[in-house]
């Protein structure tokens, strides 16, 4: 994916990578690609240490997801991209 992004940048296309904190975000930033680090997490975030679902964790997950989605919408509206690809956002 980063090779595709790099190619788009080389052709003058504005690109932003939106992904969770981790190796992909680190590598994109290292390559000089504008990166929006999301706080999106997986369903595992709603399970307590015993593995059962927690209502409180589910509420926190819902709040974080809505908050991060709103922040991402602001970024996308500001940048006005022609295309958006997502494979890891909830």
Order of alpha helices (4+ residues) and beta strands (2+ residues): alpha-beta-alpha-beta-alpha
